[in-house]
Amino acid sequence: MGTSSDLEKTSSTPQGDKHAAYLNPSIMEADYDGKPTEEDLKTLRRVPGSLPLVAYAICIVEFCERASYYGVQPLISNYVNRPLPSGGNGYGAPPEGTQQTAGALGLGTVTANAVTQSFSLLAYALPMVFGWLADAKTGRFSLICWGVGVFGIAHVLMVAAGAKDLLAAGTAKIPYFLSVYILSIGAAMFKPNVSPLLLDQMTTTVPKVITLDNGERVIQDPESTTERVMLWFYLLINIGGFMGVATSYSEKYVGWWLAFLIPLLLYLPLPLLLWYLYKRLILHPPGGSDLGNVFHVLGVCFRRGGIKRIGRHGFWDLAKPSNIAAYGLNIKTSWNDEFVDDVRRTFQATGIFCFFPIQYINDNGLGSAANFLSTMLTTNGVPNDVINNFNSLSIIAMAPVLNYGLYPLLRRLNIHYGPVARITTGLAMSSIGGAGYAVLNYYAYQQSPCGDYGSSDCEIGSGVAPISIWWMAIPYAIGGISELFVNVPAYGIAYSRAPVNMRGLVSALNLFNTAIAYAIGLACSSVVTDPYLTWDFGGPAIAGGVLTIIFYFTFRHIDQEEFSLSHNKDYHLELEGTVNVVGENELNKTANRPAPIADNEEMMISQKQ
């Protein structure tokens, strides 16, 4: 049993590897050529450095993977829920000129919701495991390659599930369900490793004063450089998300074989791109992960203090080696006292994530409820599952308005619109969006020829309510805009306050809370169906409104703290763009260091990533 003074660090730097400069105090505090003075930091404009070619190539890799993923994901509900359309072409497409929806298995809304939610649950819960595996055992690039291989198997099986003979015989469910869950595993292997690999390629690692061609002296800044590459990264993620438009029209007018073939074709460049990148990347070897010790610390705290001690003074002290030694307990520890404080500080910094599940549910609807609502509305030839693309479209359209319009205007007017105020705005907007879904569903039930069972394959009359599906674009867009107010400042708070060696834990907690939203949707499968859909939207909207108020009064003190910190020379994160490099500041300093492979853990991750 060790003590806080003689324990080794929980992870080490492999021979020949090194930390990013912005997390290495010996570099940041030492003199180097072009180092800005305090006056420079206050007065000079910050500009990004040039991006290496491999950074753009990795962004293309992300585009191919996300395009192939989002080409498939929106189609799951229709494929599982709706039956093969009568009078269609046999490949799943409905007859032209009707209001029918593409279908295949006809297993109903309950099963469809269970499949879609369990698929997404795996895709967001397993990255915690695969992120640890990459840090501790395989390295990032190797696991990305394995994930791409798994992806390929899934896409081939999915194309087979679109075969006319299998659809007619009712046996397409075997290759389809295999492909769906294999795809979720491949996505989970890929998801936690790509953006850290991209950030590892950034060669602008310390702020440096340079002179532009026009004679202006500026600071070439790591944060600005990373902001530029991540803007490209997120832009291509959202463009990839629009591949769902092509596959939705394919299922509607051609059939499932083409809808599943398009994602396979988008996937095909991935192996070639990875082969090209292999010899050209900066790769960190696996160097261990602190996540194992985090779970051990939690285990000791719960074993000694029980659930009743959570949140009370002294709860975290129970896992400190000095406390264990003082009580003469025979508990093996491989961490020091400060590591336990690091874990405590991280959970405190990420408490805001607890409010993410209700925002995500209101953003997209409980489970697959939004998709089921869309099957009740008049489409006039528009695929019902294409409308959710307004979520991504609103993000692409509004991000520059906020980052280059609203936020700079508020700064010029000396109006402090802090991160907690922004998150509160986003939570309120998502609740309004949820209420919008509820109102639409209420009127859809009122006007559907099948009444409160309008989403259950209604065959009376036209089978749909005389309400245009385009009305759904409004709550989808409101939900997308709410993400801009919630995600970026929330991640900025977490990364600027959690110790720098705990970024893997921050990522894990973020993904875990998204997984909780899907777990709630999965648990509610039996009620995400007619005649309960109106309350499936209304209930979360009401809960979101209440939690928005609770959130603001719980965390509003952070706004003043962030305002004070923003005036310090070592803390200039504006918490409004996609800035990802968060160096050390007075809140996140720690003596413990992760292995270099963990320096760029999933910073500012988006749920769409």
ChimeraX attribute file (.defattr): number of C-alpha atoms within 10 A of each C-alpha:
attribute: neighborCount
match mode: 1-to-1
recipient: residues
	/A:1	14
	/A:2	17
	/A:3	18
	/A:4	17
	/A:5	11
	/A:6	9
	/A:7	15
	/A:8	14
	/A:9	17
	/A:10	19
	/A:11	20
	/A:12	16
	/A:13	19
	/A:14	15
	/A:15	8
	/A:16	7
	/A:17	16
	/A:18	14
	/A:19	17
	/A:20	19
	/A:21	18
	/A:22	20
	/A:23	21
	/A:24	14
	/A:25	11
	/A:26	10
	/A:27	13
	/A:28	17
	/A:29	9
	/A:30	8
	/A:31	10
	/A:32	11
	/A:33	7
	/A:34	13
	/A:35	18
	/A:36	20
	/A:37	11
	/A:38	10
	/A:39	9
	/A:40	16
	/A:41	18
	/A:42	13
	/A:43	11
	/A:44	15
	/A:45	14
	/A:46	20
	/A:47	18
	/A:48	19
	/A:49	21
	/A:50	13
	/A:51	16
	/A:52	12
	/A:53	11
	/A:54	18
	/A:55	22
	/A:56	15
	/A:57	16
	/A:58	21
	/A:59	22
	/A:60	20
	/A:61	23
	/A:62	24
	/A:63	25
	/A:64	23
	/A:65	28
	/A:66	27
	/A:67	25
	/A:68	27
	/A:69	25
	/A:70	21
	/A:71	26
	/A:72	24
	/A:73	17
	/A:74	22
	/A:75	24
	/A:76	20
	/A:77	25
	/A:78	27
	/A:79	25
	/A:80	26
	/A:81	25
	/A:82	24
	/A:83	19
	/A:84	24
	/A:85	19
	/A:86	13
	/A:87	10
	/A:88	18
	/A:89	16
	/A:90	21
	/A:91	26
	/A:92	32
	/A:93	25
	/A:94	24
	/A:95	18
	/A:96	14
	/A:97	8
	/A:98	13
	/A:99	21
	/A:100	29
	/A:101	27
	/A:102	31
	/A:103	29
	/A:104	27
	/A:105	21
	/A:106	18
	/A:107	16
	/A:108	19
	/A:109	27
	/A:110	20
	/A:111	19
	/A:112	26
	/A:113	30
	/A:114	23
	/A:115	23
	/A:116	22
	/A:117	26
	/A:118	22
	/A:119	22
	/A:120	23
	/A:121	23
	/A:122	20
	/A:123	23
	/A:124	26
	/A:125	22
	/A:126	22
	/A:127	24
	/A:128	22
	/A:129	14
	/A:130	24
	/A:131	29
	/A:132	23
	/A:133	18
	/A:134	25
	/A:135	26
	/A:136	22
	/A:137	17
	/A:138	17
	/A:139	22
	/A:140	26
	/A:141	21
	/A:142	14
	/A:143	22
	/A:144	25
	/A:145	18
	/A:146	14
	/A:147	22
	/A:148	23
	/A:149	14
	/A:150	20
	/A:151	26
	/A:152	21
	/A:153	16
	/A:154	24
	/A:155	26
	/A:156	16
	/A:157	21
	/A:158	29
	/A:159	21
	/A:160	19
	/A:161	25
	/A:162	27
	/A:163	17
	/A:164	18
	/A:165	13
	/A:166	17
	/A:167	22
	/A:168	15
	/A:169	8
	/A:170	14
	/A:171	13
	/A:172	21
	/A:173	18
	/A:174	13
	/A:175	18
	/A:176	23
	/A:177	19
	/A:178	15
	/A:179	24
	/A:180	23
	/A:181	18
	/A:182	22
	/A:183	28
	/A:184	25
	/A:185	25
	/A:186	27
	/A:187	26
	/A:188	24
	/A:189	29
	/A:190	28
	/A:191	27
	/A:192	31
	/A:193	24
	/A:194	22
	/A:195	24
	/A:196	18
	/A:197	24
	/A:198	23
	/A:199	22
	/A:200	22
	/A:201	19
	/A:202	20
	/A:203	16
	/A:204	20
	/A:205	21
	/A:206	21
	/A:207	24
	/A:208	20
	/A:209	22
	/A:210	16
	/A:211	11
	/A:212	9
	/A:213	7
	/A:214	6
	/A:215	8
	/A:216	10
	/A:217	15
	/A:218	21
	/A:219	24
	/A:220	25
	/A:221	21
	/A:222	27
	/A:223	25
	/A:224	22
	/A:225	24
	/A:226	23
	/A:227	18
	/A:228	20
	/A:229	25
	/A:230	23
	/A:231	14
	/A:232	15
	/A:233	22
	/A:234	21
	/A:235	17
	/A:236	21
	/A:237	24
	/A:238	22
	/A:239	16
	/A:240	23
	/A:241	25
	/A:242	21
	/A:243	22
	/A:244	28
	/A:245	18
	/A:246	15
	/A:247	30
	/A:248	27
	/A:249	21
	/A:250	22
	/A:251	27
	/A:252	25
	/A:253	23
	/A:254	20
	/A:255	26
	/A:256	30
	/A:257	20
	/A:258	20
	/A:259	25
	/A:260	25
	/A:261	22
	/A:262	21
	/A:263	27
	/A:264	26
	/A:265	13
	/A:266	19
	/A:267	22
	/A:268	15
	/A:269	14
	/A:270	21
	/A:271	15
	/A:272	10
	/A:273	15
	/A:274	17
	/A:275	11
	/A:276	13
	/A:277	18
	/A:278	13
	/A:279	9
	/A:280	11
	/A:281	16
	/A:282	16
	/A:283	16
	/A:284	23
	/A:285	22
	/A:286	23
	/A:287	22
	/A:288	24
	/A:289	26
	/A:290	26
	/A:291	22
	/A:292	12
	/A:293	18
	/A:294	18
	/A:295	12
	/A:296	17
	/A:297	24
	/A:298	18
	/A:299	14
	/A:300	18
	/A:301	21
	/A:302	18
	/A:303	12
	/A:304	14
	/A:305	18
	/A:306	12
	/A:307	11
	/A:308	9
	/A:309	14
	/A:310	13
	/A:311	10
	/A:312	9
	/A:313	8
	/A:314	12
	/A:315	19
	/A:316	22
	/A:317	18
	/A:318	20
	/A:319	28
	/A:320	23
	/A:321	26
	/A:322	18
	/A:323	15
	/A:324	21
	/A:325	14
	/A:326	9
	/A:327	10
	/A:328	9
	/A:329	11
	/A:330	9
	/A:331	12
	/A:332	11
	/A:333	19
	/A:334	18
	/A:335	27
	/A:336	22
	/A:337	18
	/A:338	16
	/A:339	27
	/A:340	21
	/A:341	16
	/A:342	22
	/A:343	24
	/A:344	19
	/A:345	18
	/A:346	24
	/A:347	17
	/A:348	14
	/A:349	21
	/A:350	21
	/A:351	14
	/A:352	20
	/A:353	21
	/A:354	16
	/A:355	18
	/A:356	20
	/A:357	20
	/A:358	26
	/A:359	32
	/A:360	24
	/A:361	26
	/A:362	35
	/A:363	29
	/A:364	23
	/A:365	29
	/A:366	29
	/A:367	30
	/A:368	28
	/A:369	27
	/A:370	26
	/A:371	23
	/A:372	26
	/A:373	26
	/A:374	27
	/A:375	26
	/A:376	33
	/A:377	28
	/A:378	22
	/A:379	21
	/A:380	14
	/A:381	15
	/A:382	17
	/A:383	23
	/A:384	28
	/A:385	26
	/A:386	20
	/A:387	23
	/A:388	23
	/A:389	20
	/A:390	21
	/A:391	24
	/A:392	22
	/A:393	18
	/A:394	21
	/A:395	21
	/A:396	18
	/A:397	11
	/A:398	16
	/A:399	17
	/A:400	12
	/A:401	12
	/A:402	17
	/A:403	16
	/A:404	13
	/A:405	12
	/A:406	11
	/A:407	18
	/A:408	13
	/A:409	13
	/A:410	12
	/A:411	11
	/A:412	8
	/A:413	9
	/A:414	9
	/A:415	11
	/A:416	13
	/A:417	13
	/A:418	20
	/A:419	28
	/A:420	26
	/A:421	20
	/A:422	23
	/A:423	25
	/A:424	24
	/A:425	16
	/A:426	24
	/A:427	31
	/A:428	22
	/A:429	28
	/A:430	35
	/A:431	32
	/A:432	22
	/A:433	28
	/A:434	32
	/A:435	24
	/A:436	22
	/A:437	30
	/A:438	25
	/A:439	14
	/A:440	21
	/A:441	29
	/A:442	18
	/A:443	15
	/A:444	28
	/A:445	24
	/A:446	14
	/A:447	18
	/A:448	23
	/A:449	20
	/A:450	21
	/A:451	18
	/A:452	20
	/A:453	18
	/A:454	28
	/A:455	29
	/A:456	19
	/A:457	20
	/A:458	18
	/A:459	12
	/A:460	11
	/A:461	10
	/A:462	14
	/A:463	22
	/A:464	28
	/A:465	23
	/A:466	16
	/A:467	17
	/A:468	15
	/A:469	21
	/A:470	15
	/A:471	15
	/A:472	22
	/A:473	16
	/A:474	17
	/A:475	29
	/A:476	29
	/A:477	23
	/A:478	24
	/A:479	31
	/A:480	28
	/A:481	25
	/A:482	30
	/A:483	24
	/A:484	23
	/A:485	23
	/A:486	26
	/A:487	23
	/A:488	23
	/A:489	24
	/A:490	24
	/A:491	26
	/A:492	23
	/A:493	20
	/A:494	26
	/A:495	27
	/A:496	23
	/A:497	21
	/A:498	26
	/A:499	28
	/A:500	29
	/A:501	28
	/A:502	29
	/A:503	23
	/A:504	25
	/A:505	23
	/A:506	25
	/A:507	23
	/A:508	23
	/A:509	20
	/A:510	26
	/A:511	24
	/A:512	21
	/A:513	20
	/A:514	23
	/A:515	22
	/A:516	20
	/A:517	23
	/A:518	29
	/A:519	21
	/A:520	17
	/A:521	26
	/A:522	25
	/A:523	16
	/A:524	18
	/A:525	22
	/A:526	15
	/A:527	18
	/A:528	28
	/A:529	26
	/A:530	21
	/A:531	16
	/A:532	15
	/A:533	27
	/A:534	24
	/A:535	19
	/A:536	28
	/A:537	30
	/A:538	23
	/A:539	16
	/A:540	22
	/A:541	29
	/A:542	17
	/A:543	14
	/A:544	26
	/A:545	21
	/A:546	13
	/A:547	18
	/A:548	24
	/A:549	13
	/A:550	13
	/A:551	19
	/A:552	18
	/A:553	11
	/A:554	12
	/A:555	15
	/A:556	15
	/A:557	11
	/A:558	16
	/A:559	18
	/A:560	14
	/A:561	11
	/A:562	20
	/A:563	15
	/A:564	11
	/A:565	17
	/A:566	14
	/A:567	11
	/A:568	12
	/A:569	12
	/A:570	14
	/A:571	18
	/A:572	16
	/A:573	20
	/A:574	16
	/A:575	21
	/A:576	21
	/A:577	23
	/A:578	26
	/A:579	23
	/A:580	28
	/A:581	25
	/A:582	21
	/A:583	22
	/A:584	22
	/A:585	18
	/A:586	13
	/A:587	15
	/A:588	21
	/A:589	17
	/A:590	18
	/A:591	11
	/A:592	18
	/A:593	22
	/A:594	23
	/A:595	25
	/A:596	24
	/A:597	28
	/A:598	29
	/A:599	26
	/A:600	22
	/A:601	28
	/A:602	27
	/A:603	26
	/A:604	23
	/A:605	20
	/A:606	16
	/A:607	12
	/A:608	12
	/A:609	21
